[in-house]
Amino acid sequence: MQPTTTDPKRIFLTGASAGIGLATARALSAAGCEVWGTARDVSRLPNDLRGFHSVALDLNDPATLETVFDHALAEAGGRFDAVVNNAGGGWFGPGAEIPPDELLSQFHTLALGPMAIIQRAVPSLRSRPGGLVVNVTSLAARLPLPFGAAYSAAKAALSVFTAGLQMEETAPTRPGEHRVRFVDLQPADIDTGFNRAMSYWRKLNDPADPIAGAVRASLAASDRSMAGAPGPEAVARVICRLVTDEATAARRVLRTVGNLWQAVGGPLAYRFLPRRLMLWTVRKNCGL
Ligand SMILES: NC(=O)c1ccc[n+]([C@@H]2O[C@H](COP(=O)([O-])OP(=O)(O)OC[C@H]3O[C@@H](n4cnc5c(N)ncnc54)[C@H](OP(=O)(O)O)[C@@H]3O)[C@@H](O)[C@H]2O)c1
């Protein structure tokens, strides 16, 4: 379907029931977009937004992803202008003790699921100029978190996948009007219910475990940092701008959002500090 200039933008947005995704759904709806927003439990999705369509999607259930996406795409008339891979959750605890099912779940939810959605979405995104994918990864993709090793690794996987696609799409062999833009959006700490929704190491509160205290201290530092961080609207504004302003999306390949210390200091530390010093800085910042 060829869009007309008055057609609202059609957006596929994962994780629209809470936090950054919910704020993004609200911002996009207010900007006149039509949004196909997902959650595992559709009763958690907003029902007061103009142009919002509820979609049940569990990224941890790979067999269903293609069907769910195709159904939403058909409902959207065969065209999405942008896909925002935002949904995510974490497992908090020692990387050496993450149960195999939780490890797999981190990679399905944060990397493999979004990659499958990208593969499914790209043909329709190519059907008009300016097709866009925003992958909400994390600053943890560059500055990995202690007790979030699997989370950080899965985010890094999606971030690097995004970089690969950015190079492929801008190769001279790809005609300009069929290029899909990819933006790696890396929030620093954002004040959402993310930590409350996480799964935790089973020994977190075990008084006999020698490192449980350190894990709890790191979690408390993360809770404090998130409580003082910008709200999800800060990220939603950036996503909304990328989606509605093609010139902005064309300029961006990587964007960090958060408070000044993390969003500016973090990437500088990543770029300029020797690895050992960078890890020491992150560890101290995480209360260890
Ligand atoms: N908050 C931060 O400080 C921060 C920092 C960096 C990056 N991020 C990233 O930003 C994104 C949004 O996080 P948030 O802070 O807004 O978290 P949130 O408030 O906990 O919201 C997470 C969203 O993801 C959905 N979700 C979780 N697991 C899912 C799964 N297996 N399949 C489908 N949907 C799933 C949830 O929907 P249901 O539970 O209703 O299904 C919910 O809508 C995540 O990718 C997160 O990693 C957050």
The ligand as a MOL file (V3000), in Angstrom:
LIG
                    3D

  0  0  0     0  0            999 V3000
M  V30 BEGIN CTAB
M  V30 COUNTS 48 52 0 0 0
M  V30 BEGIN ATOM
M  V30 1 N 14.5480 1.4740 32.7700 0
M  V30 2 C 15.8430 1.5140 32.5220 0
M  V30 3 O 16.6520 2.0230 33.3370 0
M  V30 4 C 16.3860 0.9880 31.2280 0
M  V30 5 C 17.7270 1.2750 30.9100 0
M  V30 6 C 18.2650 0.8000 29.7240 0
M  V30 7 C 17.4790 0.0610 28.8570 0
M  V30 8 N 16.1890 -0.2070 29.1760 0 CHG=1
M  V30 9 C 15.4160 -1.0100 28.2300 0
M  V30 10 O 14.2430 -0.2990 27.8790 0
M  V30 11 C 13.2160 -1.2210 27.5340 0
M  V30 12 C 11.9520 -0.8810 28.3030 0
M  V30 13 O 12.2270 -1.0310 29.6960 0
M  V30 14 P 11.3500 -0.3380 30.8240 0
M  V30 15 O 12.2780 0.2830 31.7700 0
M  V30 16 O 10.2710 0.4650 30.2110 0 CHG=-1
M  V30 17 O 10.7680 -1.6710 31.5440 0
M  V30 18 P 9.2940 -2.0320 32.0830 0
M  V30 19 O 8.6310 -0.8320 32.6450 0
M  V30 20 O 9.4940 -3.2230 32.9520 0
M  V30 21 O 8.5090 -2.4520 30.7490 0
M  V30 22 C 8.9160 -3.5880 30.0440 0
M  V30 23 C 7.9570 -3.8660 28.9010 0
M  V30 24 O 8.4410 -5.0060 28.1820 0
M  V30 25 C 7.4040 -5.9950 28.1300 0
M  V30 26 N 8.0130 -7.3200 28.2040 0
M  V30 27 C 8.8280 -7.8160 29.1630 0
M  V30 28 N 9.1800 -9.0850 28.8780 0
M  V30 29 C 8.5710 -9.4060 27.7210 0
M  V30 30 C 8.5410 -10.5740 26.8910 0
M  V30 31 N 9.1890 -11.7050 27.2160 0
M  V30 32 N 7.8120 -10.5450 25.7530 0
M  V30 33 C 7.1290 -9.4330 25.4100 0
M  V30 34 N 7.1060 -8.3010 26.1460 0
M  V30 35 C 7.8220 -8.2920 27.2810 0
M  V30 36 C 6.5040 -5.6990 29.3140 0
M  V30 37 O 5.1970 -6.1320 28.9950 0
M  V30 38 P 4.3480 -7.2090 29.8370 0
M  V30 39 O 5.1150 -7.4910 31.1090 0
M  V30 40 O 3.0490 -6.5190 30.0690 0
M  V30 41 O 4.2820 -8.3570 28.9140 0
M  V30 42 C 6.5570 -4.1760 29.3640 0
M  V30 43 O 5.6430 -3.6080 28.4670 0
M  V30 44 C 13.7660 -2.6170 27.8550 0
M  V30 45 O 14.2620 -3.2180 26.6800 0
M  V30 46 C 14.9110 -2.3140 28.8000 0
M  V30 47 O 15.8980 -3.3260 28.7910 0
M  V30 48 C 15.6230 0.2390 30.3510 0
M  V30 END ATOM
M  V30 BEGIN BOND
M  V30 1 1 1 2
M  V30 2 2 2 3
M  V30 3 1 2 4
M  V30 4 1 4 5
M  V30 5 2 4 48
M  V30 6 2 5 6
M  V30 7 1 6 7
M  V30 8 2 7 8
M  V30 9 1 8 9
M  V30 10 1 8 48
M  V30 11 1 9 10
M  V30 12 1 9 46
M  V30 13 1 10 11
M  V30 14 1 11 12
M  V30 15 1 11 44
M  V30 16 1 12 13
M  V30 17 1 13 14
M  V30 18 2 14 15
M  V30 19 1 14 16
M  V30 20 1 14 17
M  V30 21 1 17 18
M  V30 22 2 18 19
M  V30 23 1 18 20
M  V30 24 1 18 21
M  V30 25 1 21 22
M  V30 26 1 22 23
M  V30 27 1 23 24
M  V30 28 1 23 42
M  V30 29 1 24 25
M  V30 30 1 25 26
M  V30 31 1 25 36
M  V30 32 1 26 27
M  V30 33 1 26 35
M  V30 34 2 27 28
M  V30 35 1 28 29
M  V30 36 1 29 30
M  V30 37 2 29 35
M  V30 38 1 30 31
M  V30 39 2 30 32
M  V30 40 1 32 33
M  V30 41 2 33 34
M  V30 42 1 34 35
M  V30 43 1 36 37
M  V30 44 1 36 42
M  V30 45 1 37 38
M  V30 46 2 38 39
M  V30 47 1 38 40
M  V30 48 1 38 41
M  V30 49 1 42 43
M  V30 50 1 44 45
M  V30 51 1 44 46
M  V30 52 1 46 47
M  V30 END BOND
M  V30 END CTAB
M  END
